[in-house]
Amino acid sequence: MGKGTDKLYITHSEWASDTAFSASAGAGVNKGSVPGAFKRLPYNFCALSLQPFEHPVCTSDGTIFDLTNILPWLKKHGTNPVDGAPLKSTDLIKLNFAKNDDGEYVDPVTYKVFTDNTHIVALKNSGNVFAWDTVERLNIKAKNWKDLVSDQDFSRKDIITLQDPQNIESRDLSSFKYIQDGASTLTPEQEAERNASVNTGALGNAAKILKAKEAVAKARAERQSAAQGNSLQRAMAEAKKSSTPTKASKPVPYNAAQYTTGKAAASFTSTGISVHTGNERALLSDEDYMLKPKRVKHKGYARLQTNHGDINVELHTDLAPKAVWNFVRLAQKGYYKNIPFHRNIRNFMIQGGDPTGTGRGGQSIWGKNFADETENSLVHDSRGILSMANKGKDTNSSQFFITYRAVPHLNKKHTIFGRVVGGNDSLSRLEAVKTDEGNRPIDDCILEDVVVFVDPFEEFQKERAETENAQRAKEEIQRQGGTEDDKTTWTGKRIRGDGKVEDSTPAGVGKYLKTTPAPPVEEDEIVGGWDEPEPPKKKAKSGGFGNFDSCLGSKDDSTRANDTYTPDAVVEDRKHSSTMSKAVGEAEKATTPPTQNGSADKAAGAPNKEKTQKAEAGKKDEGAAGGDDKKISGAELKKQKQAEKAARREKEKADRMAQLGQTAAPPQTPAKGAKGGDVKKGGETAQKGGPAQGQAQHKKGQSQGGNLPMRGKPGPGGVVPMTQQHQPQRKTKEVGLFGHLYTSASKKNTMEGVSKEVHPAVLALGLQMSSFTVCGSNARCVAMLLAFKKAIQDYQTPHNTSLARHLTSHYLSPQIDYLKSHRPISVSMGNAIRWLKDLIIKIDPDMPEASAKEDICTAIDTFIRERITVADTAIAATACAKIRNNTTIVTYAKSSIVEKTLLHAWASGTRFKVVVVDSRPLFEGRNLVRRLANAGIPVSYLMAAAAPHALKDADLVLLGAHAMMANGRLYSRVGTAAVAMLAHFRDIPVIVLCESIKFTDRVALDSIVLNEVAPAEQLIPVSKSVPIPAAIDAKKDDKDEDSQAKLENWRDMPNLQLLNILYDVTPAEYVNMVITEYGSLPPSSVPVVHRISTERDVRL
């Protein structure tokens, strides 16, 4: 018979006890004290302060703390206050809770409000907090292991449970170690702090108190809304309150994502969320905004400084922004200083970027691995590809490698974020370093530093700041009563949306060229400005174009800024601004209709302003007195004012020409009622003066205008120099062999016959080019692109057409034709024009005009920076390695890239001498000598006739280029071929520095077919040369004096022809090396580089 302790049942009192189902129930049951009441911590409370958190963080086991409370605890104890385990601040995980409009914590996907009965989880790698139902249905069951908010990858091990209603023991306050220990582990200060802020007797009711407060607030809000109207009105008010502003009332933020927050969709499918009728875009952080593909379109450039030489790399910011950001920020942080290349495999690649030097270390700028960026067109198809090294998919950190050859099997496996553009010889030296069996370099192979000299993200941020400033300026206009429809014309007038015109800047074209305050002028000086077609009010004239002294005569050669361009005109002498104003006046009169009614005052000479005003006042009085007289219509009054204005201009021009020594025919106006047939074509009027008057004017023109002959067609308005009307036609002075090169461009230095479509910036550039103020292939190309940029900014697409079609054929073509009329288009300008047209044609027709123009202007800036500015920097860095100490370098004329190379080499500590060989008539070498001498470089200056003497002790010849032809020949300033030939016969290496934008697919065999002819007058000496002293007993001969005289009348000499060609062709065998931004190459490789650069332009 069994004993009582072995019974198979329990009594009612035993069943009701706390230990009824424990292991000790029955015999030997514990009769001790019963544990206290269960006290549960709400999910939104800090486990340390027992108060609602504001900055939540959690541990790996799901315990939530407030960051401001846990950090002091960890600093004092270094343990987890809940379980007593060791804990560091780095082990804490920041939590990202989503909130609704009422401030309640919700699931970011379903917008379900969290309660104490919600199963809440967080993802370890992102810290985003979700409801367990959301993760289970959308991630686990769908096998979609990506964060639903940040799209980051995670695994099941990364899921942290913050609250589980089925397992609430972890939220039991009685199990918290620091509460169980009580004062035994707390200092007196901590105990006092705890007692002052925590009511231990009410801990179990904290959640109930919070819920009660929320319920009271909700009831009060419902009562207030009930007083406003019925339920339909409340729903409409709530929908209106939650709807987002339209695009017309509020612009979309620049960092708005392409997806919405999802509130609208969730509100229509959930009964627990207020109705939202507007889609709110999610906002990206500044870093996430920049690191989107093709967001930052600028290329980055950096230099890898190794103990075997420097390597210049170009960074593909537009295609791999995250990898470039990581590389640039680590380099700027000094992460890559003095670390070894730990892997080097010949004919494959070299790998580095690990500070430990083992190949198993390295960390990204974010402190964790980042995803691959292989969804682009980049492939490992050549030598010098810069890619990220990884241990598998999406495991990029800080390590990178550079290929020695094409490795197609790595495509789409490693992120390509750059390529080598300079320093291939350094890369070859790295490849030649011997390695051991594990492919580790035996000799030192150190990456000393990575220098970033073009940070693409910094430039993007600057442009972003400029855009924000422009937006603030627009908002300021709105506050002042303006609207967003206000427009500013290129003349400085602001046109409001209602059609009113406000003049915000002085009249003129000062928007495009630098303006200066006009100094006091003499009575006979005319300072004109650019007048509007129908000005509502007569305004004072003002200068606007700056210095255009080259329009009247050749400028001193020593002051020309060859091969350098500044967008502002050089304002050196104010008196020459009137010359440009006169030229603008001629352009305006080209479109002015012939006068329809004349007067005795106009026939005798244009009256002054006072007489004109008196005459107009008299006509108005007569019209008012005589009631029977016919009133003048608006159109007739307009024509009358135009005629009077034209007469005043004719008088001013005649007076101006008389001052310059050229007498023009007086303005002749047809009698009233005369037909338009009396006016000759081109604005030339029939001369009605007697023969005596014409002869007198002819003699006066011969005596005073010999020094400034006028060339070209008769100007608009009928002003024809008398010297051209009566002098017999001379025989042509063109050289027959070069007859196909003589064009109007070699003689045009005015604005006659200019199309009205030509932009003022292009007008100014044409005059600067014809006068050689802007001289040099690079300078002309940059100036042209900047002028086109201004023209595109002022362009407006006509109705019923598209920007892509109209901008190229109808707007840019007149600009290009005008520039051609002054000087032939260079090779670099032609390549830039083809690139620009191809870019415009590919613009999406549905793109807004403002966005399309902004993209074009941004692309122009990028083109200038990458193809010219950065290319020159890379070429100069490569060419500096060719210059040794104590060498003598010979160069010809002036090249900007040669000058930059010499200055860079001297600044780096290399000491050498320079001999500059120069020639007439441009004397470009003088500017180079001046720059080098100011830098402290020993320099000698010789003319071309002394080139053999200059090359006697030379060690190296550096030459610039106008173009590199497809057959490897050099097309450069005339005289270059002679210098290269002399150097070739003396076995002196000849190196050509040339950007790839100057490469062409055309072939040149001589200097006759392709060339440019400059005005022959430039060959005439400006001043007499100093004669050589003769012997004392020598007899002077009149012929000697005549031979020293200037060739002033060379056109009258029957057997004399002057030829002033600008370029010559150097055979490829005279050139040893061509250095480009792609590296050093022989002349035979020019077609390959041209093809690569063209494909690169297409990708841009």
Buried (B, 14 or more C-beta within 10 A) or exposed (E): EEEEEEEEEBEEEEEEBEBEEEEEBBEEBEEEEEEEEEBBBBBBBBBBBBBEBEBBBBBEEBBBBBBEBBBEBBEEBEBBBBBBEEBEEEBBBEBBBBEBEEEBBBBBBBBBBBBBEBBBBBBBBBBBBBBBBBBBEBBEEEEEEEBBBBEBBBEEEBBBBBBBBEEBEBBEBBEBBBBEEEEEBBEEEBEEEBEEEBEEEEBBEBBEEBEEEEEEEEEEEEEEBEEEEEEEEBEEEBBEEBBBEEEEEEEEEEBBBEEBBBBBEBBEEEEEBBBBBBBBBEEBEEEEBBBBBEBBBBBBBBBBBBBBBBBBBBBBBBBBBBBBBBBBBBBBEEBBBEBBBBBBEBEBBBBBBBBEBEBEBBBBBEEEBBBBBBEBEBBBEEBBBBBBBBEEEEBBBBBBBBBBBBBEEBBEBBBBBBBBBBBBBBBEBBBEBEBEEEBBBEEEBBBBBBBBEBBBBBBBBEBBEEEEEEEEEBEEBEEEEBEEEBEBEBBBBBBBEEEEEEBEEBBBBBBBBBBBEBEEBEEEEBBBBBBEEEEEEEEEBBBBBBBBBBBBEBBEBEEBBBBBBEBEBBBEEBEBBBBBBBBBBBBBBBEBEBBBBBBEBBBEBBBEEEEBEEBBEEEEEEEEEEEEEEEBEEEEEEBBEBBBBBBBBBBBBBBBBBEBBBBBBBBBBBEEEBEEEBBEEBBBBEBEEEEEEBEBBBEBBBEBBEEEEBEEBBBBBBBBBBBBBBEEEEEEBBBEEBEEBBBEBBBBBBBBBBEEBBBBBBBBBBBBBBBBBBBBBBBBBBBBBBBBBBBBBBBEBEEEEBBBEBBBEEBBBBBBEBBBBBBBBBBBBBBBBEBBBEBBEEBEEEBEBEEBBBBBBBBBBBBBBBBBBBBBBBBBBBBBBBBEEEBBBBBBBBBBBBBBBBBBBBEEEBEBBBBBBBBBBBBBBBBBBEBBEEEEBEBBBBBBEEBEEBBEEBBBBBBBBBBBBBBBBBBBBBBBBBBBBBBBEEEBBBBBBBBBBBBBEBEBEEBEEBBBBBBBBBBBEEEEEEEEEEEEEEEEEEEEEEEEEEBEEBBEEEEEBBBBBBBBBBBBEBBBBBBBBBBBBEBEBBBEBBEBBBEBBEEB
